[in-house]
Amino acid sequence: MKCTSNFQIPKKIQLEKSIKDILNSSKQDDKYYYKKDHQYYPELAKEMKSKDTVYQWRRVYVRENKSNLCPTLTANMGTGGHNVPLIKDKFGIRKLTPIECTRFQGFPEGFKFPKEMANSHCYKQAGNSVVVPVIKRIADEIVRVLDLKYTDK
């Protein structure tokens, strides 16, 4: 019997956290907020209406993520490239912080980047990461299948 025939894609699970659970509710450092004189601010302010949504800046327009999930995080989001995830909070329009990005990727609470690491590198790390809980579930299934293989002998 082939080992791969026993592998099953893990079943969908109900999400336990919402966007609100992951985002910091307090005011963040000013460097994360778009200033009103920023060239994109008028378009962002016009399109970003909800505080419960993660939006994406797509170089020339704003895309609302209507799924109530965080869109794909990319390695270039710290460089102001395209697909930058943005939120509107009670303090203004801002980028996600690097720690919020790791929370969306499923890193454990309390995870911290080294203090000397530049934000651009933190964003790259988060964007190049995998969603930790998804990989854990796949790895658990691989272990289950391998255990079957060796107990069948």
N, C-alpha and C positions, 0 to 999 in steps of 0.2 A: 504494500500500500504506500502510495506517495504521501510524504509528510505534508505537502502543500495542499492536498485535498482536504485536510482536516482544519486548515486555517479558516477562520471566520472573521470578517470585518466586524469590529465591535459595533454593537447596536447603538443607535442614537440615544443620548441621555438628555434629560431635562436640564436646562441651565439653572444654576443655583444663584448666580449673581446677575445683577443688571448693570447697565452703564453707570448708574448713580453709585453703585457699590464700589466701583473701581476708581472713579475720578475723585481727586482731592476737592473738597468743598470749600476750603479756605482760599484766600487770595494767594496766588502763586507769584513768583519773582516776575517783575515787570518784563524781563526779556522774553517771556512766553507770550505776552499779549501784543496784539497788533495795535499800533497807535493810529489815531484817526487820520493822520496825514500820510499813512502808508498808501502806496499806489493801489493796493488791492482792497483796502478797507471799505470803500463805498459798495463794491460788489458783495463783499462778505456780509456787511451789515444788512443789505437788501435781501439776501438769500437765506441767511441763518436766523431762523425764527425760534426754534425749539431749544430748550436747555437739556433735553433728554435724548439728544441725537449726536452722533459723531458724524461730522461732515468731512468732505474731502475737497481740498483745493486742487483743481485739475488744470493748472496753468492758465486757463482763461475763463473758467467758470467754476461754480460751487456745485458739488453733488451731495444731495442729502442721502444719507444711508437710512433707508426706510425699514430695514430689517431689524432694527433695534440691537444690532451687533456692531462691533468695531470692524471697520473694513481692514483689508490686508495692510499690515505695517511693512514698510519697505526700508531698506538700508539707507536710502537717500533722503528720508523725511527730515533729517536734521540739517540738511543743506538747502532747504527751501525749494527742493525740486517738486516734481509733480506727485500727486496723490498724498499730499500732506494732510494728516488727520487733524481736524480742528473742532473745537467745542465752543459753545457760548455759555458762559457762566454769569453770575450776577455782577462780576467785575469787568466783563468785556469778552472779546473774542480772542481765543488763544490756541496755541499748539498744545498737544499733550506733552506732559513732562516725560523724561526718560523712565522714571519709576512707574508712571501710569502705563506706559508702553509695556513694561515687563509684567505688570499685573494682567494686562490683556493677554499676554502670552502665557499666563499661568505660572509664572515664577512664584516661589513661596513668599508669603508676606514677610517683610523684614529684609528681603534681598536688597543689597546696596552695591552700586558700582564703586570702584576705588575713587577716593576723593579727588585724586589728581587727574582722573580721566576726563577728557574734554567731552562736552555734551554731544558733539557731532559723532564721537566714537561710541557713546552710550546708545544713541539712536541707531547707529549701524549694528551694534550688538543685538539690540532688540529686534530690529528689522530682519536681520539674518538668522534669527532664532527660529525655533519651531515651537508650536504650542505644546508646552510640557505635558499637560494632562492627556492630550491626544496621543503623544508618543508613548507615554507610560501605558496606556491601554493597549496599544499595538504591541509593545514589548511584552506585556503580560500574556497576550494571546500567543506570541511566538514561543514564549517559555512553556505555555500549556501544550502547544503542539509538539515541541521538542520532548517534553516529558512523556507524551503519548508514544512518540517514536521509540524512545528508549525503554518504555515499559512493555511495548509490544514484542520485544525480542526475547 
